[in-house]
Amino acid sequence: GAFVTAAEASAPVLPVTIRGTRDILGAGSWLPHRHPVRVIIDHPVQPEGMDWGAAVRLRAAVRSIILNHTGEPDLQRAGR
């Protein structure tokens, strides 16, 4: 929805990554503990077109930027 709306409006999307939250609540733990959290605000990504394909490309571009900042594997590409 958001990427379709951005493409139709020719509005840029601002990728924001929140890194470190996974370590606040470890696997099997019910109590959070202190851990540094980083918020990374990247450059806006402008859609290239106003159709469905432009929305899909915009989503892929923003997802790639966020994934690069997380330091985690791309589980979607791993077949999950």
C-alpha positions, 0 to 999 in steps of 0.5 A, a space after each residue: 500500500 505505502 509503496 503504491 501510494 508513493 509511486 502514484 504520487 511520485 513521492 520519495 520514500 525515506 528508508 529508516 532502519 532500527 538496528 539492535 532491537 533483536 538483542 534486547 529480548 534474546 531468544 527464550 527470554 521474557 525479560 528485556 536487557 540493555 543493548 545499544 539501538 541505532 536508528 539509521 535514516 538514509 537518503 530518500 528513494 524516488 520512485 521511477 514511474 507511477 505504475 505497479 512495477 514502479 511500486 515493486 521496484 521502489 519496495 525492493 530498493 528500500 528493502 535492500 537499503 534497510 537490509 544492508 544496515 541491519 547486518 542480518 541475512 536476507 531470509 527472503 532470498 534464503 527461501 524462507 
